[in-house]
């Protein structure tokens, strides 16, 4: 029997792409953590020149705990982070430098 489906379910819903995207200005991240509201987006595309801790939370007043956070290695790699929708309605991305040097961070929210 022939497969008459033109697209799979996630392709039909266009779940991996977004109609809205926002190019963020270059941000300098230091030793105090900073939050970015990513509630309206599905993916964060990020590049940083130095190592950087990151975490997602549901409050802009939460603090990033480096011991529990993930980190991205600085360099020429563009990372694509999916926004964890299961956390709640308001989702914040927290960023903090990992080493002794501040980080220049470029982001596109989509």
Secondary structure, 3 states (H helix, E strand, C coil): CCCCCCCCHHHHCCCCCCCCCEECCCEEECCCCEEEECCCCCEEEEEECCCEEEEEECCCCCCCCHHHCEEECCCCCCEEEECCHHHCCCCEEEEEECCCCCEEEEEEEC
